[in-house]
Amino acid sequence: MRSRILVVDDEPSIRKVLQAHLARDGYSVESAADGAEAIGRLSGEPFDLVITDLKMPGVGGLELLAHVRQNHPGLPLIVITAHGTVDSAVEALKLGAFDYITKPFDLAELRTAVDKALRVERASRRSVQEDPTWRAPLSSPGRFDLIGVTTSMQRVYALVDKVADSPTTVLLVGESGTGKELAARALHAQSGRKDKPFVSVNCGAIPENLFESELFGYERGAFTGAVTSKPGRFELADGGTLLLDEVGELPRDMQVKLLRALQERKVERVGGVRPTAVDVRVIAATNVDLAAAVAAGRFREDLYYRLNVIQIRLPPLRDRREDIPLLVEHFLARFNERLGKHVVGVDAGGMAALMAWGWPGNIRELENVVERGVLLSDADVLGVDAFPGLEPIPEGPAGADQGPDADGLGLKELVRVHTAKLERALILRSLEAEGGNVTRAARRLEISRKSLQLKMKEYGLREEPE
């Protein structure tokens, strides 16, 4: 399927030229004469990229950028600027624009910018970072736009509080979809840099030959298509925070250059002759085991220790199931507003299915499941049929479910009931897999033998002789 691009410019000749070039490259291109028309088009049609002029009558490029950031997170936007207004384009980059191109257009520069933006958009669609616009309802406890009351989340909150206002590098570790970018934004928002730029770069979405120019920028004439100088992400983040997401994807040669930049607090543009001092607080994030990557020779040991000064681990959703009802409540409120629906909750059967699922995709997967349920259901309350494919863990033999009927229970009691049912089912499954051997079942569950014995007593499960 061809990528769809929306071109926004008040000059018909510019729109025509851009449409011709992009259509020749195989893209499906639509156009709008100003920001207001573009907003209308975006509300009714899906696009993969927006290219907009900065200076337009009425709703200009910066206002359109703010609308896209708020209402279409993940949609990249490239701004168009004249040579004399590059400062305005750089300001747009700091506000969240993906890139800029200059008038008159250099075809190579245009193709490079569009190709890079669409690569990142496709990668983001596969591995979408948590939406920074999330706002939890008052009834959904949490902090820093992160939602959760479990002990593991309280540890995250405490670490964010403790290290946010220091210049120390932080390494965020966690599976995909656990909230690493939200944690990074929390560190920025709680720091003295909060009024300065927060710049994020996804190291896993940048072609290897563009890494250096993306991070450090380039000078005019540094390579074919470099018709003007352009700052890198380090310069754009000067005074603020730079998030290096999926830092484990950095090629080895770039790891050396990143290490030097971190040590010297200076960067040098591609084709440049003198380094530029930068004041940047670096936060790195990864969903891979960097220590194992070091052992395998894929990641530099010195860079690992430079990044891993303070480590914050974001727990997977399966390890904090008690937070699932809170997250569901939050997503219901969010998608009710976005989709014009009025779903008021999830019944006991539906919640049991959600609580029992393994969530390999973590919070991102839960978000998608709830969105699909809200969109497709005509009911005010979602039942298990609203979540196809989520098969609850078997509860064991008939009569094994000792829990009370959960209908009509409040949120906290509902969580308690289904957590107990889930624990009991997992214990039964582990014991069955290990032939009733409590020691091996405890090892499988990653708890002590004593803890398992106490749980078995609590749930009325008899210990078989080993």
N, C-alpha and C positions, 0 to 999 in steps of 0.2 A: 504494500500500500504506500502511495506517495506521501511524503511529508507535506503538511499544509502550512503555508506561510501567509501571514497578514502583513501587508505593507501599508504604512500610514504616513501620508505626507500631503500637505495642502497644495503642492505644486504638481499639476497633472503630468508634466514632462518627467519629473523624477519618478512618479509612480509607474509611468509607462516604461521607462528605462529599466527599473528594477524588476518589474514583472517580466519583461522580455528576457533579461539575463537569467533570472531564476527559473522561468519556465523552460528555457533552453537546457538548463541543467537537470530537468526532470521533476521539478517541484510543482505542486499545485498551489497557485498564488491567487489570493484575493487582495483587494485594496480598500482603503477608507481615506476620505479627504481630511479628516481631523480626528482628534482624540475622542470626541463624543460619539462619532459614528463607529469608531473602533470598539468602544465599550459596548455598544449595541450589538456589533457583530460577534464579539467574544461571548456575550451572554447567550447567544443562540446557536453557535457553531463551535466545534472543537478545532483548535489550531495547535501546531507544534512549535511555532516560533512567531514572534512579533518583531518587525523592523519598523522603527518610528523616527520621524524627525523630532528634534527637540523643540524648535521654535515653530509654533502653529497658533493661529488665532483661536480663541476659545480655550478648549481643553488641550493643553500642550503636552509635550513628551514626558515631562516629569510627573504631571498629574496622571497620565496614562500609566506610567511606571508604578506609581503608588497603587492604582487600581489593580493592576496585574499582580503585584506582590500580595495584596490583601485578599483578592478573590480568585486568583488562579495561581496558587503557589506551585512552583516547579516549571512554569511556563517561561522559557528564556526570552529576554527582550534585548534587542540590539538597537542602540540609538544612532541616528545619523547627525553629523555635525559638519560645519564648515571649518576650514583650517584655522580660522581666527577665533573659534569658540571651543577649542579642545578642552579648556579648563572646565567648561560646563559639562562636557562629556565625561570627564574624570569624576566630577561630582555625581553624575548619574551612576557611574560604576560603584561609587561608595554607597549609593542609596539602593543598590541591588540590581542594576542593569548588568547583563551578561558581558557585553562588549560594545565597542563603537566602531563605525566606519566613517570616513571623511569624504566630503564632496571636493572635487569631482571624484567619482568612484574609480578605484583601481580594481579590475575584475578579479585579480588574484587575491587581493585583500578581502573582497566581498566573499569569494568562495571559501576562503580559509575561515572567516568569522562564522559564516552560515554552517559550514560543515562541523566546526567545533561545537557550536551551540546545539546542533541537532544530535551530535554524538552524546553530549551531556544529557540532553532531554531524554534520549532513548535509555541511557543508563539510569537516569533518575526514575523513569517509568518502571524499570525492572527492580530498582532498589531505592524507592522513594524515601528521602530523609523526612523525619517527623516534622509536621507542619508547625512552624514557629508561631502561627496565629492562634493555636489552641488556647482556649481559656476555660478552665474548669468551672462548672457551676458551684455555687456556695455549698451545695450538699455533697460535693465530691472532694474530699480532703486531699491535700497535696501541697507542694511548694514549687515555685519557679516554673509554673506551667507543667511540671511533672506531677502525675497523679498516683497516689499510693500511700498507704498507712502501715505497711509491713515493716518489720525490723530492717530488712535489707534496704528498703527505700529510705528509712530514717538515717541509715549510715551514709547513704548518698547525700542527703540533705546536710548532714553534719559536716561532711568533707567539703562540700561546696561552700558552706558558711566559713569554714576555717581557712581555705586557701584562695577564695575568690579575689581578695584585694591584694594578693602578692603578685610579683612579676614572674613567679616560678612557672616553668613549663609543666603542663598537666597532660597525662596520657589517659584517655577515656577508653576503656576496654569493655566489650560486650558484643553479643551476637547482633546480627542485622535486625533492625526493628525494635531495639530496646530503649531508644531515646538518647543516643549519644549527642546528637546535635542540640537537643533541648538542654542537656546538661552543660554543653559548651556555651550556649547563649545565657544560661543562668550564671555561669562563672563571669561572663562579660558584664551582665546586667548588675551584678552585685559588686563590681569593682569600680575603682576610680576612673576607669576607661569607658564607662557606660555611655558617655556622650560622644565618644569617638567611634570610628567605623568598626563593625564586626564583619569580617570578610571570610567567606568559606570557599574552599576549593576541594573538589572531589578528585583525589589522586587516582582513583580507579577509572575515571571517565576521560582522562586526557591522553591523547596519542603520545607515545614515547618521544617523538621528535619535537613535540610542542611543550614539554615539561619546563624546560629552562626559561623560555620566553614567557610562559604563563606565570611562573613564580617570580621571576626577576625582571621581566620586561625586556624591551629591545629598543635600539636606536634606529633611526631612519637609515635605510640602505644596508641593514645588517644581513638581510637575505632577500630573496625574490618575494615581492609583495609587501615588504616593509617600507611603505611610502611615507610613513610618518613615525615619529617616536611614540612609544606606548609604555606606560608604567606597568610593572608586574603586581601580583597580589601582595607582596611584601610592602611595596611603596603605598599601595592603596590602603593598607591596614595601618599605616604609620600613626602612632599614638593610640591605637586601639588593639584589637585582638584578631589573630589569624587562626582559623581552624583548618588543619590539614586532615581532612577526612580520608579514611582508608589509606593511611600513611604507609601501610605495609606493601602497597602496590608501587611505591617509588622504585624506579630502576636503580641499579647499583651506582652508576655514575652520578645520578642526581642526589643520591644519599650523601656522597662526599660533598657536593656543593651546598646542600642543605645544612650539613654539619658545620661547614665553614661560616655560613650566614648566621647560624645560631651562636657560634663562638665569638665571632667578630662584630655581630650586630650591624653588619654592612652587607649590601648587595650590589652586584654589578650587572647592568643590563647586557644582553647579548649585543655585541658590536660596540659596547661602551669602552671607555678608556680610564674611567675613574670610578671607584666605589661610592655608593651613597649610604650614609648612616640612616638606620631606621630604628624606631622605638616601637617594637611589636611584642605583644605577649602571645606566645605560640601555644596552642592547644592541639594535640594530635589525637586522632581517634582511629580505632582499628577493630575489626571483628575476627582477626586471625591472631594466633599465638606468636607474638614477636620473638619471645625467648626461643621457641622452637625454630623460627625462621633464622635466628642468629646461629643456632646450633647447626642448621642445615646449610649455612653459608649464603642465604638469600638476603639477609639484612645485616648491616654493619653493627658490630657490637658497641662501638663507641657512640654511634648515633642512638642506638637503643637506650644506653644509659643516660644520654643527654635528654632524651624525650621522657624517660620513665623516672622523673624526679618525684612526682606525686602521681599515683595511679588511683583512678576512681573506676570501680567496676559496676556496670549497669546490669542488674540481675535479669535473667530471662523470665518471661511471663510465667512459665511453668513452675518457677520457684517462688512466685508470689501470687498464687491463685486467689488469695483473699482480696486482692485489689481488682479482680475482674468485674464484680458488680459496680464498683466505682467508675471504672473505665467505660463500662457499658452505658451507665447513666450519662456520662460525659458525651459519649459519641451519639447517643439518642438525641440529646439536646442540640448537638452540633448539626446533625443531619436533618432533624425536624426543621430547623431554621433554613438550612441550605436547600432542602428539597420541598419545602412547603407541606410537610407532613405533621401528624399529631399523634405519634406513637408515645404512649405514656409509660411503657415499661415492658418487662419480659416476665412471662409466667414461670412457675417453678420448674416445669419440664424443660423449657428453653434454657433457663439458667443452669440447670443440671448438665445439659449438653455442653454449654459454654465452659462450665467449671471443669468438666471431665476431659476436654480436648487437650492435646499436647502442645499446641501453638508453636510449631516450628518457626513460623514467621513472626512470632512475638506480637507486640502491640500493633504493628502495622497490619498483620493478618487479622487480628481482632477488629481493627478499624474497618477493614474491607468487608468482613463478614457482617458487621452491624449495618454498614452502609447498604449492602445488598438487601439485608432483611427489611430495613426501613423503606427502601425504594420499591421493593416488589410486593410488600404486604399491604393489604387493605384493612387489616385489623388494627385496633388501638393498642392491643397487647400482643407482643410477639411470642409465639410458641415454638416448640422444637421444629415444626415444619418450616419455620422461617430461616432455619440454618441447615440446609441440606448438606450432607457430607460429614457433619460432625456427629460421629457415633460415640455415645457415652461408653466409658469403661464398664465392662460387665460387673455386676454387683455380687457375683458368686452364686451359690446354690439358692434355690427357692427358699424364701424366708430369712435369707441372710441380712437383708436390709432392715436394720433395727431402728433407723431414724424415724422421727415423727413426720407427719404430713406437713410439707413446707408451705402449703397454700395459706395465704393470709399473714405470713410472718413478716416482720420488719426486716430491713436490709441487714443489720448486724446478725440477727438470728438466722436469716437465710444463708448468710455466708458461713456461719458456724455449722449449720446442718449439712450443707453440701460439702464443706471442707472435711467434715467427719466421714461422710459417705465416700468421698474420694479417697481419703487415707485408708479406710477399711478395705475398699476395692483394690487399691495398690498393694496393700499388705497380703491380701488373699492371693493376688496374682503372683507376687514374689515367692510366697511360701509354696504355691503350687509348682512354680518353675524350679524351685530348689528341692522338691520332694519333701517339704515340711522341715527342712533343716533351717533352724532359726538363725544360726551364725551366718550361713551363706546368704540367707534372705536379707539379713541386716546389712551385709556387705553390698548386696545388690541395691538396696534402698539408700545406701550411703549414710546410715545412722548406726549408733552403737547397738550392741546386742541388748543391753539393759533398756535402752529407749524402745526397742522393738517389743520387748517383753511387756513393758508398761502399756504400750499401745494395744497389744493383743489382749491384755487384761481389761483395758478400758472398753474394747469393742466385743468382749465376750468370746474371744477366739482361744481355743484350747491349745496349749503347747504340746506337740507330739514329742515323744522321746527320740533323741538323736542317736 
